[in-house]
Amino acid sequence: MPAKIPAVVFIGGGPRTAGVLERVAANRQDVFAGPLQIHVVEPHVPGSGRIWRYDQDPGLLLNSMAADITMFTDASVDCEGPASPGPGLADWAAGVLDGSISDVPDFPRPLWNQLRTLHGTSFPTRQLQSQYLEWFFRLAAKALNRSVTTHRTTAVGITALGDGSHAVELANGRTLHADILVTALGHTDSLPDAASRGYADFAARHGGYHAAPSYTTDVDYSPIASGQDVIVSGMGLAFVDLLVILMEGRGGRFEETSDGGLRYLPSGREPRLWAGSRRGVPYHSKISAALRGQAPGPLQFFTPAAVDTLLDRHGELDFQQHLWPLVAKEAGHYYYRELLTGSPERAAMDWDVFAARYAPLEWYSTERKELVTAAVPDAGLHLDLERLDRPFKDHWFADHRAVQDAIARYIENDLALRDSQDHPETLALFLALLHVYMETGRVIPAERLNARSQQTVHGWWHGFFSFVDSGPPPHRLRQMLALHRAGLLQFLGPGLEVSTDESTGTFRGTSPQSGAEVHATAFIEARLPSTSVARSLNPVLASLHASGLGTEQQLVTADGIHSTGKLLVSGEHRLVDPQGKPQERVFGIGPGTSGWGAGAFARPNTNAAPFRENDALARTILSFARSLALEGPAKQVPEPAAVGKI
């Protein structure tokens, strides 16, 4: 009697699923080498999925350099499975050009041109990245001996069956049987919240325009007229994409000037944007400098031992009170090590002396501040994380002109610090925050954080890390300044407040720190929608929520019960039902879950958290598949929804 062949269904076929598939292939010999049926349900091209698909504006870029992008689990990754070295994006491009990598389609001419000009410090287009991700998916699927079937459709419902397995209903009318089910849905859309619904209703009543939070490239901006005033809330990466689409995307172009500057030549079809946010400034530029001082070693202060000591002392931890001082101290250690060893002309103290005196001090102590003052005479080079987070906190502007001047100077200063070889300490800070961020989920037991800190980790800490480390390429900030000089971008300042004026039928944008205001008939909320299982427009998430197979993460705080909106998963990424019971056979991974792993691809040689998670999940899947294979004869599985084998 033949053994049962376990069926594993992945809902979502973007880069996170591709990463898990590669780990399944890598771990098979060690955990379960028997046959598998693997189904990947993805309406877009598997590997790139919706967010990284080829079909988007060709001007949109990644905010990472080509040398900082890999999908491969290299030897730095601390996991049980074997390392699988392979080319990152830059090496892949070189391999395509020299013919050593041939499993690629016949690219259009613009992509070939991009391949020829790509180097490690290039910021590649998302179209080029899509081809790397799709190639990686094909490679992972091939390593699974053609046991992967892709279904270019959408999953619309999940039904629990009596034997513990599940039926996955597809939009094309077919049904898949899943012994093991993995949801890897990436960024999904949600119904607008109450505020956004109010803005949309207002715009509809008065013939205006409103764009709720969404993935920028999926929004229809065609109703916005040339020369129209538009209020924009949010100055992060979605805002950068918006500038590309509404400026160059409408025929304008940038031109270098004889003095090395940049000017914008408008097409006449552009609107005029009035942008603001909580901070009032864009994300920090990516960094051009290379480290000159001592190479960073392992983390010294934000360590498992330090966290264990705190747990023994406090039992339950508060992120801001107990953990943030360790993060800040680690950031300072990286920063001042580079400053003192890489730029000794700026220092008045030897690094070894500084480090010995620094180690026992609390970050917020007077003694630590005095030590820095003695070691670094220029106060402008002192690391002030609070000012970094809120650069215009408690700053009051005289008028709108003062806002323009202050924010333009801020951006120019950011470029001077980050887009030159003169300040490598900014790269040291970048690396410190990156390493701490990647370690957060492993070093801190989530169940030992108080509820307020759970909010802080997914809210403020993630936002601060993104603001400092996940900003745009430097030339995007130069373009922003050129648009400002051209009169097509005005800054509204920090603490942006947007209201509606029924008497004029316009949106009103103002910053309480300046008193200036603007009225406009169009308003864009330039950010991704907040994660919400309960309000999700994704039919699978809606089905999980309605059936009780999954639930939103709920936190009990001093202010009452708070929902993070994220799909609640256990430490092994099993979905948790409303009664708190993990689902034995249903897993969830990615940004919409309560897990702490970040991203789907990462910098090489950084022991990246998503790669650790992918390996652990793959081994869990294979272990469960092994137990299923021993249960008995194979059962009849419904015909697959075909797009075919890979």
C-alpha positions in Angstrom: 0.0 0.0 0.0 1.6 3.3 -1.1 2.5 5.9 1.5 0.5 9.1 1.6 1.9 12.0 -0.3 1.4 15.2 1.8 0.0 18.2 0.0 1.4 21.6 1.0 -0.5 24.7 -0.2 1.1 28.2 -0.1 -1.4 31.0 -0.5 0.8 33.8 -1.9 3.7 33.3 -4.2 5.9 36.3 -3.6 9.5 36.3 -2.4 8.7 35.1 1.1 7.2 31.9 -0.3 10.1 31.5 -2.7 12.5 31.8 0.3 10.6 29.1 2.3 10.5 26.8 -0.8 14.3 27.1 -1.1 14.6 26.1 2.5 12.3 23.2 2.0 14.5 21.9 -0.8 17.7 22.5 1.3 16.4 20.6 4.3 14.7 17.6 2.7 17.6 15.2 3.0 17.9 16.0 6.7 14.2 16.0 7.7 12.0 14.3 5.1 13.1 13.2 1.6 9.8 11.6 0.6 7.5 12.9 -2.1 5.5 16.1 -1.7 2.7 17.8 -3.6 3.4 21.6 -3.3 0.9 24.1 -4.6 1.5 27.8 -4.9 -1.5 30.1 -5.4 -0.5 33.5 -6.8 -2.5 35.7 -9.3 0.7 37.5 -10.3 4.0 36.0 -11.5 5.4 33.6 -8.8 8.5 35.0 -7.2 7.8 38.6 -7.6 4.1 38.6 -6.6 2.1 41.8 -6.5 4.5 44.2 -4.8 7.6 43.4 -6.9 5.9 42.6 -10.2 7.3 43.7 -13.5 4.2 45.5 -14.5 4.7 48.9 -12.7 6.2 52.3 -13.5 9.7 51.7 -14.9 11.0 54.7 -12.9 10.3 53.1 -9.5 13.5 51.9 -7.7 14.4 49.8 -4.7 15.7 51.7 -1.7 18.6 49.2 -1.4 21.8 49.0 -3.5 22.2 45.9 -5.7 25.1 44.6 -3.6 22.8 44.7 -0.5 20.1 42.3 -2.0 20.1 38.6 -1.8 17.6 35.8 -1.6 20.1 33.1 -0.5 20.6 31.8 3.0 24.4 32.2 3.3 26.8 30.9 5.9 26.1 33.8 8.3 22.5 32.7 8.9 22.2 30.9 12.3 19.8 28.1 11.4 19.6 24.3 11.6 19.5 23.8 7.9 22.5 23.9 5.5 23.7 27.2 4.0 22.9 27.6 0.3 25.2 30.2 -1.2 24.1 31.9 -4.4 24.2 35.1 -6.3 22.8 38.3 -4.9 21.2 40.7 -7.4 24.5 42.3 -8.5 26.2 38.9 -9.2 23.1 37.5 -10.8 23.0 40.4 -13.2 26.7 39.8 -14.1 25.9 36.1 -14.5 23.1 36.9 -16.9 25.4 39.1 -19.0 28.2 36.6 -19.2 25.9 33.7 -19.9 26.7 31.7 -16.8 23.0 32.2 -15.7 20.8 31.3 -18.6 17.4 30.4 -17.1 16.0 33.8 -17.8 13.4 35.1 -20.4 14.3 37.2 -23.4 14.4 40.6 -21.6 13.2 43.8 -23.3 15.9 46.3 -24.4 15.5 48.6 -21.3 16.2 45.7 -19.0 19.3 44.7 -20.9 20.5 48.3 -20.7 19.9 48.2 -16.9 21.9 44.9 -16.6 24.8 46.4 -18.5 25.0 49.5 -16.3 24.3 47.8 -13.0 27.0 47.8 -10.3 27.1 47.1 -6.6 26.2 50.6 -5.6 23.4 51.0 -8.1 19.8 51.3 -6.9 18.0 48.9 -9.3 14.6 49.3 -10.7 11.8 47.2 -9.3 11.3 45.8 -12.8 14.8 44.4 -12.8 14.4 43.1 -9.2 11.2 41.3 -10.4 13.3 39.2 -12.8 15.8 38.2 -10.1 13.0 37.2 -7.7 11.2 35.2 -10.5 14.5 33.4 -11.4 15.0 32.5 -7.7 11.5 31.1 -7.5 12.1 28.9 -10.6 15.4 27.8 -9.1 13.8 26.8 -5.8 11.0 25.0 -7.5 13.4 23.1 -9.7 15.3 21.9 -6.6 12.1 20.3 -5.5 12.1 17.9 -8.4 9.1 19.4 -10.3 6.8 18.8 -7.4 5.6 22.4 -7.4 2.4 23.4 -9.2 1.5 27.0 -9.6 -2.0 28.4 -9.8 -2.3 31.8 -11.4 -5.5 32.7 -9.6 -6.7 33.9 -6.2 -7.6 31.9 -3.1 -11.1 33.0 -1.9 -11.9 30.7 1.0 -10.6 28.1 3.4 -12.6 25.3 4.9 -11.5 23.0 7.7 -12.1 19.3 7.0 -12.7 16.6 9.5 -9.3 15.0 9.3 -7.5 18.2 10.2 -6.7 19.1 6.6 -8.2 22.0 4.7 -9.9 22.8 1.4 -8.7 25.9 -0.4 -11.3 27.4 -2.7 -9.9 29.2 -5.7 -11.4 32.0 -7.8 -11.4 29.9 -10.9 -13.8 27.4 -9.3 -11.3 24.7 -8.4 -10.5 23.4 -4.9 -7.2 22.3 -3.5 -6.7 19.9 -0.7 -4.1 21.1 1.9 -2.6 18.7 4.5 -0.4 21.7 5.4 -1.4 25.3 4.6 0.9 28.3 4.6 -0.4 31.9 4.2 2.3 34.2 2.9 0.1 37.1 1.7 2.6 40.0 1.9 1.1 43.5 2.0 -2.7 43.3 1.5 -5.4 45.9 1.1 -7.9 46.8 3.8 -11.2 48.7 3.9 -10.5 52.3 4.7 -10.7 53.3 8.4 -13.3 55.8 9.7 -11.1 58.8 8.9 -10.4 57.7 5.3 -14.0 56.9 4.7 -14.9 60.4 5.9 -12.4 62.0 3.5 -13.7 59.8 0.6 -17.3 60.8 1.3 -16.4 64.4 1.5 -14.5 64.3 -1.8 -17.5 62.5 -3.5 -20.0 65.1 -2.2 -17.9 68.0 -3.4 -16.5 66.7 -6.6 -12.9 66.4 -5.2 -10.3 63.7 -5.2 -9.1 61.5 -2.4 -6.7 58.6 -2.4 -6.8 56.3 0.7 -3.7 54.5 1.9 -2.7 52.0 -0.8 0.2 50.6 -2.7 1.2 53.7 -4.7 1.5 52.1 -8.1 -2.0 50.6 -7.9 -3.8 54.0 -7.4 -5.4 55.9 -10.3 -4.1 59.4 -10.2 -5.5 60.4 -13.6 -8.3 62.6 -12.2 -5.7 65.0 -10.8 -5.3 67.9 -13.2 -2.2 69.7 -14.2 -1.5 72.6 -11.9 -4.0 71.3 -9.3 -3.1 71.8 -5.6 -2.9 68.5 -3.8 -2.4 67.9 -0.1 -0.2 64.9 0.6 0.0 63.3 4.1 3.1 61.2 4.5 6.7 61.7 3.4 8.0 58.1 3.5 8.8 55.8 0.6 5.2 55.9 -0.7 5.7 59.7 -1.1 8.9 59.1 -3.0 7.0 56.8 -5.4 4.3 59.4 -5.7 6.7 62.0 -6.9 8.0 59.7 -9.6 4.6 58.9 -10.9 3.2 62.5 -10.8 6.3 64.3 -12.0 8.6 62.2 -14.3 5.6 59.9 -15.0 3.8 62.9 -16.5 6.6 63.8 -18.8 8.9 66.0 -16.8 12.6 65.4 -16.5 15.6 66.3 -14.3 18.7 68.0 -15.7 22.1 68.6 -14.2 23.3 72.2 -14.1 26.7 73.5 -14.8 27.5 73.9 -11.1 26.7 70.3 -10.3 23.2 71.0 -9.1 19.9 69.6 -10.4 16.9 71.4 -12.0 13.5 70.0 -12.9 12.1 70.8 -16.4 8.3 70.4 -16.1 6.1 69.1 -18.8 3.2 71.3 -17.7 1.1 68.3 -16.8 2.2 68.1 -13.1 0.1 69.1 -10.1 1.5 71.1 -7.2 2.0 69.1 -4.1 1.7 70.3 -0.5 3.4 67.6 1.7 3.6 67.1 5.4 3.8 64.3 8.0 4.3 63.8 11.7 8.0 64.6 11.4 7.5 66.9 8.5 10.6 65.6 6.7 11.4 62.7 4.3 13.1 59.5 5.3 16.9 59.8 5.6 19.0 59.2 2.5 20.8 55.9 1.9 24.5 56.2 2.7 27.3 56.5 0.2 30.3 56.4 2.7 32.4 53.3 3.5 33.6 52.6 7.0 37.2 53.7 7.6 37.7 52.7 11.2 37.6 49.4 13.1 35.3 46.8 11.6 32.1 46.3 13.7 32.1 43.2 15.8 29.2 41.4 17.4 26.7 43.3 19.4 28.1 44.3 22.8 25.1 45.5 24.8 21.9 44.4 23.1 22.6 40.7 23.7 20.7 37.6 24.9 22.7 37.7 28.2 21.7 41.3 28.8 18.1 40.6 28.1 18.1 37.5 30.3 19.5 39.7 33.2 16.6 42.1 32.7 14.1 39.3 32.6 15.4 37.9 35.9 15.2 41.3 37.4 11.8 42.5 36.1 9.9 39.4 34.8 8.0 41.5 32.3 9.8 44.0 30.2 8.9 47.4 28.9 10.6 48.3 25.6 11.1 52.0 26.2 12.2 51.6 29.9 14.3 48.5 29.8 15.3 47.7 26.2 15.6 51.0 24.3 18.5 52.1 26.5 20.4 49.0 25.4 19.5 49.7 21.8 20.7 53.3 22.1 23.9 52.3 23.8 24.6 49.8 21.1 24.0 52.4 18.4 26.3 54.8 20.3 29.0 52.2 20.5 28.9 51.6 16.8 28.7 55.3 16.0 31.6 56.5 18.3 33.8 53.6 17.4 33.7 54.6 13.7 34.0 58.3 14.6 37.1 57.9 16.9 38.9 55.2 14.8 37.8 56.3 11.3 38.1 60.1 11.8 40.6 60.5 14.6 41.1 64.2 13.6 37.6 64.8 15.0 38.4 63.1 18.3 40.1 64.1 21.4 40.4 60.7 23.0 41.7 57.3 22.0 39.0 54.7 21.2 40.3 52.1 23.7 40.1 54.7 26.5 36.6 55.8 25.4 35.3 52.2 25.0 36.6 51.2 28.5 34.9 54.2 30.1 31.7 53.9 28.0 31.0 50.2 28.7 29.7 50.5 32.3 27.7 53.8 31.8 24.0 54.1 31.2 23.1 55.7 27.9 21.0 58.4 29.5 23.5 59.1 32.3 25.2 62.5 32.8 28.5 60.6 32.9 28.0 59.2 29.4 27.2 62.7 28.1 30.3 64.1 29.7 32.4 61.3 28.3 31.2 62.1 24.7 31.8 65.8 25.2 35.4 65.1 26.3 36.0 62.7 23.4 34.2 64.6 20.6 34.7 68.4 20.8 32.3 69.2 18.0 28.8 69.0 19.6 27.3 68.8 16.1 28.8 65.3 15.8 27.2 64.0 19.0 24.6 61.3 18.5 21.2 62.5 19.6 18.7 59.8 18.9 15.7 61.8 20.1 16.5 64.7 17.8 17.1 62.3 15.0 13.6 60.9 15.6 11.8 64.2 15.8 14.1 66.9 14.2 11.6 69.7 14.6 10.1 68.8 18.0 9.1 72.0 19.9 10.3 74.1 17.0 7.9 76.9 16.1 8.1 78.5 12.6 7.5 82.2 11.9 5.5 81.6 8.7 5.2 79.3 5.7 8.4 80.7 4.2 10.3 79.7 7.3 9.0 76.1 7.0 10.2 75.9 3.4 13.7 77.2 4.3 14.1 74.9 7.4 13.0 71.7 5.7 15.1 72.4 2.5 18.1 73.0 4.8 17.4 69.8 6.7 17.4 67.8 3.5 20.6 69.5 2.2 22.3 68.7 5.6 21.1 65.1 5.4 22.7 64.7 2.0 25.9 66.3 3.2 26.1 63.8 6.0 25.0 60.7 4.2 25.9 61.2 0.5 29.6 61.8 0.9 32.7 60.0 2.1 33.2 62.5 4.9 30.8 61.0 7.5 31.2 57.2 7.7 29.8 57.3 11.2 26.4 57.6 9.6 27.0 54.1 8.1 28.0 52.8 11.5 24.8 54.0 13.0 22.9 52.4 10.0 24.6 49.0 10.7 24.0 49.2 14.4 20.2 49.7 14.0 20.0 47.1 11.3 21.7 44.5 13.4 19.6 45.3 16.5 16.4 45.3 14.4 17.3 41.8 12.9 18.0 40.5 16.4 14.9 41.9 18.1 12.7 38.9 17.5 15.3 36.4 18.6 16.7 38.2 21.6 13.4 39.3 23.2 10.7 36.7 24.0 7.5 38.4 22.7 5.5 36.9 25.5 7.7 38.6 28.1 7.0 42.1 26.8 4.1 44.1 28.3 1.3 44.9 25.9 2.3 48.5 25.5 5.7 47.4 24.3 4.2 45.0 21.8 2.6 48.1 20.2 5.9 50.0 20.5 7.9 47.3 18.7 5.4 47.1 15.7 4.8 50.8 15.8 7.4 53.3 17.0 10.5 51.1 16.8 9.7 49.8 13.3 8.9 53.4 12.2 12.1 54.8 13.7 14.2 52.0 12.1 12.5 52.6 8.7 13.0 56.4 9.0 16.7 56.1 9.6 17.7 52.9 7.7 15.1 52.4 5.0 15.1 55.7 3.2 15.5 56.4 -0.5 18.6 56.7 -2.7 20.3 60.1 -2.3 19.4 61.3 -5.7 15.7 61.1 -4.8 16.2 63.7 -2.1 18.1 65.9 -4.7 15.1 65.5 -7.0 12.8 66.5 -4.1 14.8 69.7 -3.7 14.7 70.4 -7.4 10.9 70.0 -7.4 10.7 72.3 -4.5 12.8 75.0 -6.3 10.5 74.5 -9.3 7.5 75.4 -7.2 5.9 72.0 -7.7 6.5 70.8 -4.1 5.8 72.8 -1.0 6.4 71.6 2.6 3.6 71.9 5.1 5.8 71.0 8.1 5.6 68.6 11.1 2.5 67.6 12.9 0.4 67.8 9.7 -3.3 68.0 10.4 -5.9 67.6 7.6 -9.5 68.6 8.0 -12.4 69.3 5.7 -14.2 72.6 5.0 -17.9 72.1 4.0 -18.3 75.8 3.1 -15.6 75.7 0.4 -15.7 72.0 -0.4 -11.9 71.8 0.1 -9.5 69.9 2.3 -7.5 72.0 4.7 -3.9 71.1 5.6 -2.0 72.8 8.4 0.9 72.4 10.8 0.2 73.8 14.3 3.9 74.6 14.5 3.7 77.2 11.8 0.1 78.3 11.6 0.3 78.2 7.8 -2.4 76.4 5.9 -3.5 75.4 2.4 -6.9 74.5 0.9 -7.1 72.0 -1.9 -9.7 69.9 -3.6 -7.4 66.8 -3.7 -5.9 64.9 -0.8 -3.6 61.8 -1.0 -2.7 59.6 2.0 0.7 58.5 0.9 1.3 55.3 2.9 0.4 51.7 2.9 -2.9 50.8 4.5 -2.8 49.7 8.1 -2.8 46.0 8.6 -6.2 44.8 9.6 -7.5 41.2 9.4 -11.0 42.3 10.4 -11.2 45.0 7.6 -9.1 43.0 5.1 -10.1 43.1 1.4 -8.2 39.9 0.9 -10.7 37.1 0.7 -8.4 34.5 2.4 -7.9 36.8 5.4 -11.6 37.5 5.5 -12.3 33.7 5.4 -9.8 33.0 8.2 -11.3 35.7 10.4 -14.9 34.7 9.7 -14.3 30.9 10.2 -12.3 31.4 13.4 -9.2 29.7 11.9 -7.4 32.9 12.5 -7.8 36.1 14.5 -6.3 39.5 15.0 -3.6 40.0 17.7 -5.3 41.7 20.7 -3.3 43.5 23.4 -4.6 44.4 26.8 -3.2 47.8 27.8 -3.9 50.3 30.5 -6.2 52.0 28.0 -8.1 48.9 27.3 -8.0 46.2 24.6 -6.0 47.2 21.5 -5.9 45.3 18.2 -2.6 45.5 16.2 -4.6 44.4 13.1 -2.0 41.6 12.5 -2.8 38.0 12.0 -1.9 36.3 15.3 0.7 33.5 15.0 2.6 31.5 17.5 6.4 31.3 17.8 6.4 28.5 15.2 4.2 30.7 12.9 1.1 28.6 13.4 -2.1 30.6 13.2 -3.8 31.1 16.5 -7.6 30.9 16.9 -9.7 33.3 18.9 -9.5 30.9 21.9 -5.7 31.1 21.8 -5.1 27.7 20.4 -2.5 27.3 17.6 -3.6 25.6 14.4 -1.6 22.4 14.0 -1.5 22.6 10.2 -2.0 26.2 9.3 0.9 28.7 9.2 1.3 32.4 8.5 4.4 34.4 7.7 5.1 37.8 6.4 4.4 41.5 7.3 0.7 41.0 8.0 1.4 38.6 10.9 2.4 39.2 14.5 5.8 37.5 13.9 8.8 39.8 14.1 10.7 38.8 11.0 11.2 41.7 8.6 11.3 41.7 4.8 11.7 38.9 2.3 15.2 39.5 1.0 18.1 41.0 2.9 21.8 42.2 2.9 24.2 39.3 2.4 26.2 38.1 5.5 23.9 39.7 8.1 22.3 36.6 9.7 19.0 38.0 8.4 15.9 37.3 10.5 13.6 36.3 7.5 16.1 33.7 6.4 16.3 32.2 9.9 12.5 32.2 10.0 12.2 30.6 6.6 14.5 27.8 7.6 12.7 27.1 10.9 9.3 27.1 9.1 10.6 24.8 6.3 11.8 22.3 8.9 8.5 22.4 10.7 6.6 21.8 7.5 8.9 18.9 6.6 8.6 17.3 10.0 4.9 17.4 9.9 4.9 16.1 6.3 7.0 13.1 7.5 4.5 12.3 10.2 1.6 12.5 7.7 3.4 10.3 5.2 3.5 7.5 7.7 -0.3 7.6 8.4 -1.5 5.5 5.5 -2.4 5.2 1.8 -2.5 8.2 -0.4 -5.9 9.8 -0.7 -7.5 11.1 -3.9 -6.6 14.8 -4.4 -8.8 17.1 -6.5 -7.5 18.0 -9.9 -5.2 21.1 -9.6 -6.2 24.4 -11.0 -3.5 24.4 -13.5 -1.0 26.6 -14.7 1.3 23.7 -14.7 4.4 22.2 -13.3 7.6 24.2 -12.8 
